[in-house]
Amino acid sequence: MDKNTQVLATVEDAIELGLLAEEFELIKEAMGRTPNFTELSIYSVMWSEHCSYKNSIKWLKTLPKEGPHMLVQAGEENAGLVDIGDGLGCVFKIESHNHPSALEPYQGAATGVGGINRDIFTMGARPIAQLNSLRFGEISKERTKWLVKGVVKGIGDYGNSFGVPIIGGETMFDKSFNTNPLVNAFSAGILEGKMISATSAGPGNPVYIVGSATGKDGIAGAAFASKDITEESSEDLPSVQVGDPFQEKLLLEATLELAKTDAVVGMQDMGAAGITCSSCEMSAAGDNVGMDIDLSKVPTRQENMKDWEILLSESQERMLCVIEKGKEKIVEDIFEKWDLHAVQIGVVTEGGIINYSMNGEVVASVPAESLVLGGGAPVYEREYKEPAYYQEFKKFNIDDVAQPEDLKEVAMTLLQHPNIASKRWIYEQYDSMVGTKTMTTNRPSDAGISNIKGSNRALAMTVDCNSRYVNADPEIGTQIAVSEAARNIVVSGGIPSAVTNCLNFGNPYNPECYWQFVGAIKGMSAACRKFETPVTGGNVSFYNQTVMEGKEEPVFPTPTIGMIGVVPDKSKIMTMDFKSKGDLIFIIGESKDDISSSEYLVSYHKIDASPAPYFDLDKEFALQETMKGLIDHRLINAAHDCADGGLFVALTEMGMPNKLGFDIVTDAEIREDAFLFGEAQSRVVVTINEDQEEEFIEFMMNQTVPYTLLGHVTKGKMCVDDEHYGYVEEIKDIYDTALEKALS
Amino acid sequence: MKFGVVTFPGSNCDQDMIDTLEISLGQKVEKLWHKENDLKGCDFIVLPGGFSFGDYLRSGAIAKFSPIMNEVIAHGQKGGYVMGVCNGFQILCETPLLDGALLHNDNQKFICKNIFLKPNSSDAAITKDLDPNKAYKIPIAHGEGRFFAPNDVIKSIQDNNQILFQYCDEEGNVTDESNPNGSIENIAGITNVGKNVFGMMPHPERAADENLSNIDGKFFFESILANLK
């Protein structure tokens, strides 16, 4: 046993471990005595931002949690659970792995994928599809290229081997992410049987650790830094965890086999702070139960691991599992079949105390409730202040920007910009079809769609957030993020169901960063209430910042929205590609003299200071209701959201799958550049068969949403006001290979 | 007629293959676990795709030591039908059943996309009913799919009409541009001399369900069913 860890801790130790002096006092109060060093370490990780949400929970509680389809309340379990009909539940969640990915992109991203999938199958659901949302710095920088290649390979290698398809995602490049990329991974699973809860119960029931052996990886990542301890052992501590998708695949199959038995009382995966966090959270979720855990029984990778190393290890592919007494053999046999460890390391006890012992001696004894979110973990109200730039950005006036003479050149520049160009280089490295459920491979839609075999339903999903809009206006920008997610699902033929969020922000102790956070939460609340899509869970990642010109600057605030929706009738899935020459092209929604925060304004005119684009939540809602009606009445044959890059990019994207072009006219009332490249929200491009024009117009006459005939689909030529913009086939090649070229 | 689909630890296309055979083609399927020593009376054995044992060494190199492989090899050597898709093909190339090896793709990356296949030999059950002039759209998803064999082996494979499929373009032309991974002679799948063992990198089971809007792969299985001896 390590002598150092058993001495009484001091307030200096607490501060060194990242706690505040007043938090040390709270700990003494909760324990009724002064903690020893190991106990203090446990508090330091459990009360860290990552585990306790102490600086965000006050605001997170204001998000809408109730919805018609919710089966589990937000925050109660590892992930949200939503009823998708036919007796099935969908478990889904998004999580960040930003900081590990900034240090070691390959393993950082890979373990992010591993972690999010464990959150899904620990509840007894089989993951069926993944998405991811990535942010990188300027693509011309060598460091960015290194990060992109590492992150993409990490996500691919882990997910491909694990065997869950990646069916969508988004990637944005901006200088604010130069040193701090964002890696947000989303996974969704289907729950067929009963849910496994992350709750302990029944004193006397055995506690098992299952999955991989415990090693020293990730301990430094848990903010465990003490000179006394690390001097002798820091050299062999990798700060980033190492992923093993093969072990994860075995753990998945074993866990789902176990879920079918009646042996499991509760289970939780081990992420941050490993055994500590899972044992505390499972106990605190139960009714006055604790655990006696014998750390010397934990299978380890290295000899002579110290008690605190075992407690705080973040080795991947492990779960803590409470089993009904007398059913131990069921568990052991299943894990034996899959060649995995399943070792009893403890027992559930009465009273809320967790005792960790090593070689017969108790090394730490902590009240579970005092450690967790919703229990004794501190909750802070942070001050916030509107930054000066917010009002500055609003002064932007489109009239100060001259319209370029050659709009064809603008179009070509935009189509090759890494934020707009095809992400083929990325997604072809991901297995997008394993599972034989991906319906959007051969028929692309704005959302990813996964077939629910044996039913007439399908699951639609998307991740969205335009970080630039959120920076310009956190409240409106986040409303737009939620709206775009819902729009992507609606124009694919789905009904939005629920949201998971990944809140990537800067330092919460910086009042201007916190103002962005508060604005984002307010915007998210408003939009989620409007669409009746409750927020089921997710995660918060603070301290994302980049050093620019010697100054620490927060990354663009990025509240990534992961949304799922149900497609009630598979025969009504709407695709985004032009179908035939001669089809009529309409735009639904209002065209505006607006280029604010557009890719066009930023990357062509190099103007960063402008507000969020035009947006009105009520009009957005009306647009989506109209789209649902058009799809339900089978009046359109393609629909595509008008998003980054504006109308011209949307039309080109619709043309590329079948190599069809378009011939359109612009609106004399609106500046041509704004009409073609502006990003005013709440617009969808649709095409209709000429034979249905009358029916379509009749339907639209009864709607409040404006609609305009733009032109028609051509054999391949792209024309705007009779000016020739090139052929889709040629453009497609440029668009498909631009990212690859920029990365080489 | 009964199919057997083997699951190795790390297989991840086993259920897809079972669904295709059972749901799309209405066949009887037995699940076979790699630790078993019995083919349970199956006539046609399928080794599915995935990452058997994590494929941390060389793809398929560990799986060939699983107990069930003794039975699979014996079955194939007696003239019984064996088919390996993707990782299954990699495993078969580690055994005496098929020649050649699958190396890292020439771009050193995992590639997942639709490609086109041109049937070559029409002697095998899997190609007999296919149209030799049609390009079949089938997905690939692999990091190690570059077929390689020494010149003399390639020559004998060609001489014995053992090339099942070649990568081609949408019009059926076998070109360098349509070769996704650098395989010799654009080889995407081969058979043995006895034409009872099939190995291919592309995934026909991923193109056999109308819900996925591509059923080109279903024709491969229908050809198998129509021509089994």
Boltz contact constraints between the chains, C-beta under 6 A:
constraints:
  - contact:
      token1: [A, 156]
      token2: [B, 110]
      max_distance: 6.0
  - contact:
      token1: [A, 160]
      token2: [B, 110]
      max_distance: 6.0
  - contact:
      token1: [A, 161]
      token2: [B, 51]
      max_distance: 6.0
  - contact:
      token1: [A, 163]
      token2: [B, 12]
      max_distance: 6.0
  - contact:
      token1: [A, 246]
      token2: [B, 10]
      max_distance: 6.0
  - contact:
      token1: [A, 246]
      token2: [B, 54]
      max_distance: 6.0
  - contact:
      token1: [A, 249]
      token2: [B, 10]
      max_distance: 6.0
  - contact:
      token1: [A, 250]
      token2: [B, 9]
      max_distance: 6.0
  - contact:
      token1: [A, 428]
      token2: [B, 111]
      max_distance: 6.0
  - contact:
      token1: [A, 428]
      token2: [B, 112]
      max_distance: 6.0
  - contact:
      token1: [A, 428]
      token2: [B, 113]
      max_distance: 6.0
  - contact:
      token1: [A, 429]
      token2: [B, 109]
      max_distance: 6.0
  - contact:
      token1: [A, 429]
      token2: [B, 110]
      max_distance: 6.0
  - contact:
      token1: [A, 431]
      token2: [B, 112]
      max_distance: 6.0
  - contact:
      token1: [A, 431]
      token2: [B, 141]
      max_distance: 6.0
  - contact:
      token1: [A, 432]
      token2: [B, 112]
      max_distance: 6.0
  - contact:
      token1: [A, 433]
      token2: [B, 139]
      max_distance: 6.0
  - contact:
      token1: [A, 433]
      token2: [B, 206]
      max_distance: 6.0
  - contact:
      token1: [A, 434]
      token2: [B, 12]
      max_distance: 6.0
  - contact:
      token1: [A, 436]
      token2: [B, 16]
      max_distance: 6.0
  - contact:
      token1: [A, 436]
      token2: [B, 206]
      max_distance: 6.0
  - contact:
      token1: [A, 442]
      token2: [B, 213]
      max_distance: 6.0
  - contact:
      token1: [A, 442]
      token2: [B, 214]
      max_distance: 6.0
  - contact:
      token1: [A, 443]
      token2: [B, 213]
      max_distance: 6.0
  - contact:
      token1: [A, 451]
      token2: [B, 211]
      max_distance: 6.0
